[in-house]
Amino acid sequence: MRTLIIGCGYTGEALGERLCSIGHEVSGVRRNKANNARLIELGITPLNLDITKTTEIQQIPNNYDNVIIAVSSSRGGIETYKNVFGKGIINISNWLRTQSSIKSVIFISSTSVYRETHGEWVNEEINNPPSNSTSKTLWNAEQLVTRIASPVTILRSSGIYGPQRGYLFNQYMKGIAKIDGKGERFINMVHRNDLVESIIKSLPNPGGIYNITDDEPVTQYEFFKWLSSTTGRPMPPNTPPIDPATRKRGITNKRVSNALFKDKFGFNYIYPTFREGLTEELNKRS
């Protein structure tokens, strides 16, 4: 089984290593060569190209069985985000249309396409295009990818955390975290390893849109309260609520349901809540 990961970064590396362990021949696309040695150590064949450049995307070899699109704008601003998920996804979609051997395409999207702001539960039946600029760009990218001939699965991931990753957790451990307002906004998270396993689980049965998020949305206040009681450190200070205009993806407040994917695939999370995942990270630091 030949599998291509376009965007072989934080999640892509772990996915590639896992796929190699179950017999896949894996290639991983990254823009530069800086991490090629690490990819090779994991068993992944590196391909260095810029997906936003049409001539470079055409250099990808043919005859892959599976393609996983896990691109990101890294720490780039809004224009970089629009370039990656705009021009980049157009180029990938056009290339995919020329491939006849592909059996499964998976696009890792984000639950940021849901724009609810009052703590509502959201699921895959919601079909309202977002108005926020970056979320609208991502929504349009989903539409582009699903129009290709091959069966396409859209996995909408919530905030990814795991080894060396987790924005609020790392802010707290550095002593610089702050609680927005009263901390009532819900946070939706998924451990990287659960996202990896969900990708693998969906490969043999492509098609559909699914939320990939753990079992328990948690308010910012309750998140920090658990960290404080677990570590013995003080709660972060409260600050005025963040202005949505200052955030690349805006500010939402929703609870994302993972029921559809769990029911269809019989999927059980390794880290059903943030507590299991962050306990593991805290134990590494002790």
Buried (B, 14 or more C-beta within 10 A) or exposed (E): BBBBBBBBBBBBBBBBBBBBEEEBBBBBBBBEEEBBEEBEEBBBBBBBBBBBBEEBBEEBEEEBBBBBBBBBBEEEEEEBBBBBBBBBBBBBBBBBEEBEEBBBBBBBBBBBBBBBEEBBEBBBEEEEEBEBEBBBBBBBBBEBBBEBEBBBBBBBBBBBBBBEBBEBBBBBBEEEBBBBEEBBBBBBBBBBBBBBBBBBBBBEEBEBBBBBBBBBBBBBBBBBBBBBEEBEBEBBEEEEBBEEEEEBBBBBBBBBBBEBBBEEBEBEBEBBBBBEBBBBBBEEEE
